[in-house]
Amino acid sequence: MPQDILTYLEMCSVEGLSLQQGMNYRDDDSIFLMSRRIGAPYEDRLDPTTNVLTYEGHDISRSAKIVEPKKVDQPSLTPFGTPTRNKKFYDAAKEYENGIRTIPLRVRVYEKLRPGIWVFNGTFALERAWMQICGDRKVFKFSLSLLPDNVKSAESQAPEIDHTRMIPSAIKQSVYKRDRGQCVLCGVKDNLHFDHDLAFKHGGTSLLAENIRLLCARHNLRKGARIE
């Protein structure tokens, strides 16, 4: 579920993949790994007011004998002439923009909280892609919109998303550090979830750390949406 916290091994188990790459293309649910931590290698942005993710493509591999990957264009082809992950996602977005694909590619997005610890941000629809000049090189950019809970396709008749429910990256980082990576009610350190202290349906906000806390699965389910 969105806002669930997982270890790296748990994340790989959920997805059935060894997630060694940040961009993982699949015809069904693809996967993006992102980071908003200081020193993150790419300029990923998740707007909590619109729930739109702007995701940056990935650089050429250091194994390609490029002295500094940040000084060359992000690649669309591998040394073997096959499409890179950048190109696969770019083509999928362009197919949707041009009406070739009627349903946008679904992308499950995980955000790095700290080494080995990730949070599931939800499933997004890949809607646009473009090349952008950054300094002296070209990089891939992707725009994705958060899909409503339990939506199986962009054609589903689902209620409009409330654009204040997504917890900003800085808030998640702050809350995880403040609560020391454990449930605030029992101290358990696994099966954690970011929880609204005052439930969202009762007017609680996602934009203040004071209203977000870590709960384990047991206490999160017990609380439900009631006010404590």
C-alpha positions in Angstrom: 0.0 0.0 0.0 1.1 3.6 -0.5 3.3 4.9 2.4 4.3 1.4 3.4 8.0 1.2 4.5 10.1 -1.7 3.3 13.6 -2.9 3.4 15.4 -3.4 0.1 15.0 -7.2 0.3 11.3 -6.8 1.1 10.9 -4.4 -1.9 12.6 -6.9 -4.2 10.4 -9.7 -2.9 7.2 -7.7 -3.4 8.2 -7.0 -7.0 9.7 -10.4 -7.8 12.9 -8.6 -9.1 16.4 -7.9 -8.0 16.2 -4.2 -8.3 19.7 -3.2 -9.2 18.6 -0.5 -11.6 16.5 2.6 -10.9 14.4 2.2 -14.0 12.8 -1.2 -14.5 10.6 -1.6 -17.6 7.7 -4.1 -17.7 4.7 -4.2 -20.0 2.4 -4.3 -16.9 3.6 -2.5 -13.8 7.0 -0.9 -14.4 9.1 0.4 -11.5 10.9 3.6 -10.8 13.3 4.0 -7.8 13.7 7.6 -6.8 15.5 9.7 -4.1 15.1 13.2 -2.7 17.9 12.7 -0.2 20.9 15.1 -0.2 23.4 14.0 -2.8 20.8 12.0 -4.8 22.2 11.4 -8.3 19.2 12.6 -10.2 16.7 15.5 -10.1 13.5 13.8 -9.2 10.6 15.9 -8.0 7.3 14.9 -6.4 4.9 17.8 -6.1 2.6 17.1 -3.1 0.0 19.7 -4.3 -0.6 18.0 -7.7 0.8 14.5 -7.1 2.8 14.8 -10.2 6.2 13.2 -10.3 8.9 14.6 -12.6 11.5 11.8 -13.0 14.9 12.2 -14.6 16.4 9.5 -16.9 19.6 7.7 -16.0 23.1 8.3 -17.1 25.4 6.1 -19.1 27.0 3.3 -17.0 30.4 4.0 -15.5 31.4 0.6 -16.9 31.1 2.1 -20.4 34.6 3.7 -19.9 33.1 7.2 -19.7 35.3 9.3 -17.4 32.3 11.3 -16.1 28.8 10.2 -17.0 27.4 13.6 -15.9 29.2 15.2 -18.8 27.6 13.3 -21.7 24.1 13.0 -22.9 21.9 10.4 -21.3 21.9 7.4 -23.7 19.0 6.2 -25.8 20.9 3.1 -27.1 23.2 0.6 -25.5 26.6 -0.1 -27.0 24.9 -3.1 -28.7 22.4 -0.8 -30.4 19.4 -1.9 -28.4 17.1 0.6 -26.5 18.1 1.7 -23.1 15.6 1.9 -20.3 15.4 5.7 -21.0 14.3 4.9 -24.5 11.8 2.3 -23.6 10.0 4.6 -21.1 10.3 7.5 -23.6 8.7 5.5 -26.4 5.9 4.4 -24.1 5.2 8.0 -23.0 5.2 9.2 -26.6 2.9 6.4 -27.7 0.4 7.6 -25.1 0.9 11.3 -26.1 0.2 10.4 -29.7 -2.8 8.2 -29.1 -1.1 5.0 -30.1 -1.4 3.7 -26.5 -4.8 4.3 -25.1 -3.8 3.7 -21.5 -0.6 5.1 -20.0 2.0 2.8 -18.7 1.6 2.1 -15.0 4.7 2.7 -12.9 5.1 1.7 -9.3 7.4 4.2 -7.5 9.6 3.6 -4.5 11.5 6.4 -2.7 14.7 5.9 -0.8 14.5 7.0 2.8 18.0 5.9 3.8 20.4 3.1 2.8 18.4 -0.2 2.6 15.0 1.5 3.6 12.4 2.5 1.0 8.8 3.8 1.0 6.2 2.9 -1.6 4.9 6.1 -3.0 2.1 4.5 -5.1 1.3 3.7 -8.7 1.6 6.4 -11.3 0.6 6.9 -14.9 3.4 7.8 -17.3 1.9 10.6 -19.4 4.7 12.7 -20.9 8.4 12.5 -21.8 10.9 14.9 -23.3 14.6 15.7 -23.7 15.9 18.6 -21.7 19.1 20.6 -21.9 20.9 20.5 -18.5 24.2 22.3 -18.6 26.1 21.0 -21.6 24.1 17.8 -22.1 20.7 16.3 -22.8 18.7 14.4 -20.2 15.4 12.5 -20.3 12.5 13.8 -18.3 9.3 12.0 -17.5 6.0 13.3 -16.1 3.8 10.9 -14.1 0.5 11.4 -12.3 -0.5 9.5 -9.2 -3.4 7.1 -9.8 -6.2 6.8 -7.3 -6.0 3.9 -4.8 -7.0 0.5 -6.3 -7.3 1.8 -9.9 -6.4 -0.9 -12.3 -6.2 1.3 -15.4 -6.4 5.0 -16.3 -9.9 4.3 -17.8 -11.4 3.2 -14.5 -14.1 5.4 -13.2 -12.4 6.4 -10.0 -13.0 9.4 -7.6 -10.8 12.4 -8.1 -7.6 12.3 -6.0 -7.3 14.8 -3.2 -4.0 16.5 -4.0 -3.0 17.1 -0.4 -2.8 13.5 0.7 0.7 12.7 -0.7 3.3 13.2 2.1 6.2 15.3 0.8 9.7 13.8 0.8 11.1 16.2 3.4 8.3 15.3 5.8 8.9 11.6 5.4 12.6 12.0 6.0 12.0 14.1 9.1 9.3 11.8 10.5 11.4 8.6 10.0 14.4 10.3 11.8 12.2 11.7 14.6 10.5 8.4 15.3 13.8 6.5 15.0 12.5 4.1 12.4 10.0 2.3 14.8 6.3 2.3 15.6 5.6 5.1 18.1 3.2 2.9 20.0 5.1 -0.3 20.5 8.6 0.2 19.2 8.4 -2.5 16.4 10.8 -1.8 13.6 9.3 -3.8 10.7 6.0 -3.6 8.8 5.9 0.1 9.2 3.7 2.7 7.6 3.5 6.5 7.5 0.2 7.3 9.3 -1.8 10.5 9.7 -2.2 11.2 13.4 -5.4 13.1 12.7 -7.0 11.0 10.0 -7.0 12.6 6.5 -10.8 12.1 6.2 -11.2 14.2 9.4 -9.1 17.1 8.1 -5.6 15.9 9.0 -2.8 17.2 6.8 0.1 15.5 5.0 2.1 18.7 4.9 3.1 18.9 8.6 5.4 16.5 10.3 3.4 17.0 13.5 0.5 15.1 11.9 2.5 12.2 10.5 3.9 9.3 12.5 5.3 5.8 12.1 2.9 2.9 13.0 3.4 -0.8 12.6 0.9 -2.7 10.5 -1.0 -4.0 13.6 -1.5 -0.5 15.1 -2.2 1.1 11.7 -5.0 -1.4 11.0 -6.4 -1.1 14.5 -6.6 2.6 14.2 -8.3 2.6 10.8 -9.7 6.1 10.2 -11.0 6.8 13.7 -9.7 9.8 15.7 -7.6 8.7 18.7 
